[in-house]
Amino acid sequence: MNEFLQVLRRFVPPYKKYLVLSVVFNILSAVLNIFSFAALIPILQILFKTGDAEAATALMAWDWGNVQTVLMNNLNYYVNALIAHYGQTTTLLLIGLFLAATTALKTGAYFLSSATIIPIRTGVVRDIRNQLYQKITSLPLGFFSEERKGDIIARMSGDVQEVESSIMSSLDMLFKNPILIIVYFATLLFVSWQLTLFTIVFVPIFGWFMGIVGRKLKQKSIKAQALWSDTMSQVEETLGGLRIIKAFCAEEKMNDRFDQVNTAYRNDIMRVNIRQSMAHPMSEFLGTVMIIIVLWFGGILVLTNHVITGPTFVYYMVILYSIIQPLKDFSKAGYNIPKGLASMERIDKILKAENDIKEAAEPKHIASFEHQIEFRNVSFRYGESWVLRNINLTIPKGKTVALVGQSGGGKSTLVDLIPRYYDVQEGEVLIDGINVKDLGLHDLRQLIGNVNQEAILFNDTFRNNIAFGVDNGSKTDEEIEKAAHIANAYDFITASEQGFDTNIGDRGSKLSGGQRQRVSIARAILKNPPILILDEATSALDTESERLVQDALERLMKTRTTVAIAHRLSTIKNADEICVLHEGQIVERGTHDELLSRDGYYKKLHDMQAV
């Protein structure tokens, strides 16, 4: 219960007004319920002609010391007066109309209490999803290299849905049932404190049973949700690798692999649901046992001791039966909430993940790039493995520096240190003499444009993809079209069905590789950054596409400071400086011609590509 309350303290406060309204309507509903059921006493007295109806011949003055006797006497007095004036059948009708009116008010209050909970339920779930998404966009890239995309998707979908169906659906339990139980219990004490004290003995036993099964259910739920993540990861991998699966005729292999994960999830969730299905039968049985015992003890009080009358005892039993339903809801919540808490634990692994890329307490703000980028004694490692060692490199403004070398040599990692996708463990990266760790992240990344080997586009129109990196409305249609012209993308865009408003599909699936790359170049052109990072931007293209893309890149690189990673050495012949990285260190540097004349690593790379 403590974990449940912590979740509510985190997410419910913005919806306090709905909470207050729900409590008010729940109190009103409970009180009206008590008064509506009170109509049963005179009805039973009239129908079975008990002696209580004749007992009251005059109104009694109010006496706080004997409230029950005063209320019952005065109730009987008014019933007798109605019978004397209208007759028994008409009095029954009037009491019935009173019961109908109070029931209508009660059900109306009950509806309003449930309706005011719904904005809390839906709002909290929306807030959790928003917080998850915002956290995902704020976490460093290193976090996602250790997490599976399918697992993250499962936490945003399945786990959040489980929180909604388990924890949020139990809000009624928290804000309605305690009120009902308190009001009903107070009524039971008022009607017969002896019978109520006898009944209380069985409630702790009831709660003890629910607690044991609920704790085991949470453990099973955590395991089941982890298997659900495995299932989603499998689906995500399959969608991304369908071409390879078909090429290697591995459909059956993947089907069997998915079936194993899916069956394991089914078996675990089946055990969870079977255990959860015990809630209703167990609470039904315990409730029936309680009623039987109370009937026996109440019969003694009515028939032998004459402590309470028959109609009053029936009223007591109706209220007692009414209190059992909220207790059953508690038991049901005792099964549901652990499932939701298991999912909340998985969600919190993202929400509470540490962000290593932290902005300085008082960051320095820069609006332009004036002098140089400098790597000063930079070393970087993933875990215990060093990827870069003692890198010293200066990139003056307006110059183009190319990075070449073997795969895994640290080229991509080196350029990722400039926009602080990762932070160095040793040394420092400086822009205009300021450590990038001291700069505002937004200011830093606004200075930089990226064109990667894989053109990352979004399921949107050409227009919105090109304008993705700029503020909404800050660029006109003419500027977007001009950027497309410079990127050699204007012709194929205008030839599409709806021109710049054509949707390009998931990750640009409706476009060729060269077209995707030119759209991403147009995006970088429109952003107009002073620093440009090119990460093997033409390595995956055919010759014709490479020529068009290279032409667009050369236009983009004019007047900009460029750091280019290249496998095809022909694309970086004109670079102002070429740095050759080998096993995390710069082993050679110079122009294309200078490096060829040295007969070193660069010459070997060049000769291999020339063959």
N, C-alpha and C positions, 0 to 999 in steps of 0.2 A: 504493500500500500504506500510505503514511503517513496518508492521509485515512481509510482503513479502520480503522487502529489507533486513530485519534483517536475515531472513533465508538464503538469497543469500550470505550475508556477512559472514555467519558462514561456508558455505559449498563450495562456488564457487572459492575462492582464489587459491586453488591448480591447477585450470584449466584455469589460466589467458591467456595462450598462445592461447588456443582454442577460448577464448572470443575475443581476439584481432583479430584473423583471421575472426571470424564471423562478427565483426563490419566492417572490411575492405571489405569483400565480399558483405555485405548488402549495404554499400555506393556505391560500384561499380554497384550493381544490380539496385539501385534506379536511379543513373545517366544515365545508359544505357537505362533504361525504359523511361526516359524523352526524350532522343534523338531519340529513336525508334518511340515514338508517334509523335515527331515533323515532321516526314515524312508525316503525315496526311495532313498537311497544303498545301504543293504543290500538293498533289494528288487531294485534293478537288478543289483547284484553277484550275487545268487542266480539271477536270471532269465537273465542273460547270461554267468554263470560267468566273471567277470573274475578276474584273478590276485590282486586285493586281499584277497579273502576268505581266501586261504591264507597271506597274508603275516604275519598276527599270530599268533604262537604263545605269547606271554606278555604279561602286563600290563606297561605301561611306567610308571615313576615320573613324578610330575608335574614338568614342566620349563617354566618360564615363557618360556624362550628359544625353545622349539619347541612351542608349544601345539597348533598344527594337527596335527603328526605324532603327538603323544601322544593327542589325541582320536580321530583316525582309526584309529590302531593299536588302542586299547582298544575302540572300537566294533566293529572287525573281530573282535577277540578274543571279545567276548560273542556276536556273531552266529555265529562258528564253534562256540562252546560250545553254543548253542541247536541248531544244525544237527546237531552230533554226538549230542546227547541226544534231540531230538525229530524230526529229519529236516527236509528242506528245505521241504516243503509246510506242515508245522505251524508252522515258523518264519515262513514268509510270512504265515500266518494271525495269529500273535502280533504280528508287526510291523504288520499291517493293523489289528488291534484297538488297538494303541498309537496309530496314525495317527487312527483314529476317535475315541479318547478325547481326544487333544490337540485335534482339530478341534472336538469338542463344547465343550471348555473355551474354545477360541479364539472360536467363534461366540457363546458366552454372554457373554464379555468384550466382544466387539464390540457386541452388543445393549445391554449396560449402558452402554457408552461413548456410544452414540447416544441412549439413553433419558435420560441425565443432561444432554444438551445441550438437549433439548426444553424443560425449564423455563426455560432461559436464553433460548431463541428467543422463546417465547410471552411470557415476562415482560418482555423488552426492548420488544417491540412494544406490549404493554399500557402500559408506562411512557411510551413516546413519545406514545401517544394521550392518556394522562392529562395529560402535560406540555403537549401542544398545547391540550387543552380548558381547562386551568387558565390557560394563557397568553391564550387567547381571552377568557376571562371577566375577566382582569385588565387587558387592554389598553384604552386610552381609546377613546371613540366615534370620535374623529378618525381613528384607524387604519382603521376599517371604512368610512369615507366614501371612502377611496382604494383600497379592495380590493373585489373582487367576491365575493359570497357563494359563488357556484359555484366560484370558484378556491380558496377556503378549504376548502370541502367536498371538493374534489378532492385537496387536500393531506392531509386527514385520512383519506380513503378510499384513493384510488389510490396516492398517494405512500407512505403508511405500509405499504400492502400490498406495494408494490415493495421497500421496505426489508426486509420480512419474507422475501419470496421470493428476493431477491438477496443482501443482506448477511447476514441471520440464517441463511439456509440454507448460507452459506459458513463458518459457525462450525466445522463438521466439518473443513473444509479447514484451518482455522487450528490446531485443537487435536488433530486426529487425524493428518492427512497428514504434518506435520513429524516426528512421532514415528515413524511407519511408515518414512518415508524415511531417518531417521537410523539406526534399527535395521537396516533392510535394507541400507543402504549399508555399515554397519559389518560386516555379515555378508559382503557381497561382497568387501570388503577382506580379510577374514579368509580367505575361500576362495581368492581369487586377486587379489593387489594389482596384478599386471601388467595383467590383463584389466579391472580396475576403472578404473585410470588411463586406459586407452585409451577406455573408455566415457564418462568424464567430459567429454571434449572436446565431445560433442554436446549436453549439457544446456544450456549457455548459449545455444546457437543456438535451441534449443527455446523458452526463456524470452523471447528477443528477439522472436521472431515473435508470441508472445502479447501482449507489451507494446504493440507497434505497433497491433494491431487493437483492443485494449482501450481505449486512449486515444481513438481515433476513435469507439468505441461510446459513451463517456460523453457526448461532444458531441452525438451524435444523440439520446441518451436525454433530455437536458435539453430539447431542442426538442420531442420527442414528448410529454413530460409537460406542457409548457406548452400544447400543443394539446389535451391531455386536459382541462386546466382550462377552456379555452375551450368545450369540449363540455359540461362540467358546468354552466358558467355559462349556456349556452344553454338547457339543460334547466330550470334554476332559474328563469330569466326566463320561460320558457314556462308553467311551472306557476303562476307568480304572475300572469301576464297572459292566461290562457286566455279570460276573459270578453271582453277587448278584441280578441283575435285572432279570435274567432268573430264579434263584432259588426262588425268591419271586413272579414270574409271574407278574412282574411290567412293562412289555413291553408297554401296553396301557397307563399306568400312565405316563411313561417317554415320550411316543410319544405325549401325550396331552401337557405335560410340554414344550417339545421342540416346538410344534406347536404354543403355546402361544408366546414364545419368538421370534420365526421365523416370525410369522405374525406381531408382533409389529415392528420388524425390517423392514419387507416389507412395512408396512404402512408408516413408517417414511421416508424410502429411496424413496418411491414412491412420497411423497410430495416434497422431495428435488429435484428429477429428473424432476418432473412436473414444479417446479419453474425454474430449470435450462433450461428447454426446451423453456422458454419464451425468452431466449437471442436472438436467431436467428430471430423469428418473430418480436420482438420489434425493433431490430436494422434494420431489413429489412424495416419495416414501416417508422421508423424515417428517414432512408436514402432516401427512395422514396419521402417523404414529402420535404426533403431538396432539392432534385433534381428538383422537381416541382417548388418550390419557386425560385430557382436559374434560371431555364429556363424562368420563367416569367420576373424576373428582368433583366436577360441577354438579353432577347428579346427586352426589352425597350432600352438597350444600343446599340444593333445592328440596330434595325429598326427605332428607333426614334432619339436617340442622336448620332448615328454613331461613338461611342467611340471605338469600336472594329469591325473587319470584321467578316463575317459569318464563314469562315474556322478557324479563330483564336478562335472564340467562341466554335466551335465544339471541337477543341484541348483542350480548357479550360475544357469543360464538360468531356472529356475523362480523363484528369488528376484529376478532381474532383471526378469522379466515382472511380478512382484508390485509392484515399485517403480514400474513404468510407470503403473499405475492411479492411485496418489496424484499422480503428475506430471500425468496427464490431468485429475484433479480440480482441480489448481492452474490448469491452462489454462482449464477451464470456469469456475472462479471468476474468472479474469482477464477473462472476458467478462461474468459476472453482476454482479460487484461494481461496475463502473463505472455500470451502470444504477441500482443501489441508491444509489450516491453522488450521482448526478444528482438522485434523488428527495430524498435527505437535504439537499442544498443548498436545495431548495425548502421543505422542512419548517423548516430553520433560519431562513428569512426570517421565519417567524412566531416560532419559539422565541427568536430573538435580536433581535426587534424591540424598539426602545427604547420604554419606557413613560414618556411625558412627565408623567403625573400621578403624582408621587412623594410618598410620605408623608414628613413631617419625621423627622429622626433621632430626636428626642425629642418626639413629638407630644403636644399637650395634650388631655386627655380631658374631655368634658363629657357629662352625663347628661340635661340638660334645657335648654330654651330659655327665657330669662328676660326679655330686654329688646327687642332689635331686630335686623333685618338691615339692613346698610348697604352700598351701592355707592359707593365713594369714587374719583372721577376714573377710572372704568373705561373702558378702550379694549380692543377685541379685533379680531383679523383672522384670516381664513383665507388663508394664503399671503401675498400682498402686498395683498390687498383688505381694507380696514377695514370691519367690519360694525357695530361700536359705537364711538362717539367721546365721551369725556368725560361718562360717565354718572354722575350724582350722585343717589342715591335712598335714602331711609330708610323702612323698613317696620316700624312699631312692632308689638310683640307684640299679638295679638288683632285686628289690623286686616286689612282686605281691600284689596289694591291690584290694580287691573286694568291690563293692558297692551293697548293697541289700536293699530292702524295698518295700513299697507299690507303686503302679503305681501313677505317679504324685507327687512323693516325692522329685523330683529334681535331680535324679541320672544322667540322660542324660544331663541336664543343667550343672551340675557340671563338667563333662568331656569335654563338649563343651567350657568351659572357658579356657582350656589348650591351644588349637590351636587358640584361639581368634575368634571362630565363633560368640561369644558374649563377651562383656566387662562388668566387674563387676561395680556395682554402688558404692559399699563400699568394702574396703579392697584391697588386691592385690594377684595376682598369680605370683609365682616366679619360675624360672628354674635356678638352680645353683646360687641362690641369686640375679638374675636379673629379674626385673618386666617384664612380657611378653609384656607389652605395649612399653617397651623400645627396644625390639628386632626387627630386620627386620622380616616382616611377612614370607617371603620366607624361611629364615633361620629357623625360629621357626617351620614351618609346615614340613620342610624337616626332622626334627628330629622325626616326629610322623607318625605312621602307624595306619590305621583304619580298623577294621572288624566289620560291623554293622549287626543288626538283618536282615535287608533287604539287600541282596547282590546287590549292584548297579553296573551293568555291562552295556556295550555299544554295539550297533549293529555293531560288528566288529568280527575279528577272535579271537580264543583263544590266539594266540601269542600277538596280539596287546592289548588285555585286560590285560594280565599278565604284559606286559611291559608298561602299561599305566602310572605308577607313576615314570618312570625314563626317563632320556633324551634320545632322539632318537639315536640309534646306540651305546649307552654306555654299553648295555648288549648283550652278545652273545647268540646264540641259545642254547648252552650248559647250560648256566646259567638259561635261561628260563625253559628248560626241568628239570633242577635240582630243581628249585623252585616248579614246578608241582609235582615232585616226593615227596618232603617233605610235600606238601599239600594234598597228596593222590589223586591227580587229573590226574596223568600221564596216568593211564590205560584207563580211559574213554575218555581222549582226543585223544590218539593214536588209539583208537577203532573207532573214528568218521571217516566220509567219507574222509576228507582231513587232518586229524590229526590236528596239531597246526594251520593250515591255514583254518580250518572250521569256517564259520560264525555262531555265536551262536544266532542270531536273536535279535529282539528288547528287550532290558533289559534282555537278556539271556533266551528268551522265549522257546528256543529249549532244555533247560536243566531242570533237576529236581532241587528242592530247595537245596538239599545237594550238587549237582554238582556246582551250582552257588556259594554257600558259599565257596567251596574248591577252585574255581577259584579266588575268592576275597582274600582268604588266600594266594594263590600263588602270587598274586599281592603284598600283603604286605611283603611276604618273599623276593621277588626280590628287593623291595625298601630297605630292610634291615635297618629299622629305630631303633634307640636305645630305643624309647618310643613307646609302643603299647597300643591302646585303643580298647577294645572289648566291644561292646554294644549289649548284649544279643545275641551273635553270634550263639547260638545253640537252642534258645527257640522255633523256628518255625519248627524244624526238627523232623523226625521220629527217632526211637531208633537206627536203623542201621546207618542212615546218621549222627546222633548225635555222635555216636562212632567214625566214620571216621573223622568227623570234629574236635571232641575234641582231637583226636590223633594228627591231623595236628596242632591244636592250641598249644598243649603242646610242639611240636617241635619248633613252632614259638616263644613261650614265653621264651624258654631257653636263658639265658644271656641277656634278655631284661627287662626293667622296664615296668610293665604292670598295667594298670588300667582296671578292668573288671566289667561290669555291668551284674548281673545275676539274673534271676528269679528261675532257677533250682539250688538249693543250692548244689546239688551233684557235680556240675561242678567246684565249687570254694572251695572245702574242703581243698585243699592244699595251699590256698592263705596265704601269710605271715601275712596279716592283713585283717580282714573283718570289714567294716564300715556299720552300719545299719542307714539308713536315714528315718526319720519320720517327715512329715510336714516341710521339709526344714532344719532339724537340724540332726546332728549326735547324736543319742541317745545311741548307743552302739558301742564298737569296741574291737577287739581282734581276736584270732584265732578261728577256727571252734569249737574246743573242749572247749575253754574258754567260748565262748558265750553260748554253750549248757548248761554248768554248772550253768550259771547265771539265767536261767529260765525267760528270758525277751522277748523282741520283736523277737529276732532271734530264740529262742526256739519255739515260737508260729508259726513262718513261717515254721520252720523245721518240726514240728509236723503236720501242715496242709498238707504238701507235702508228708509226710510219710503215711498218711491215704490211 
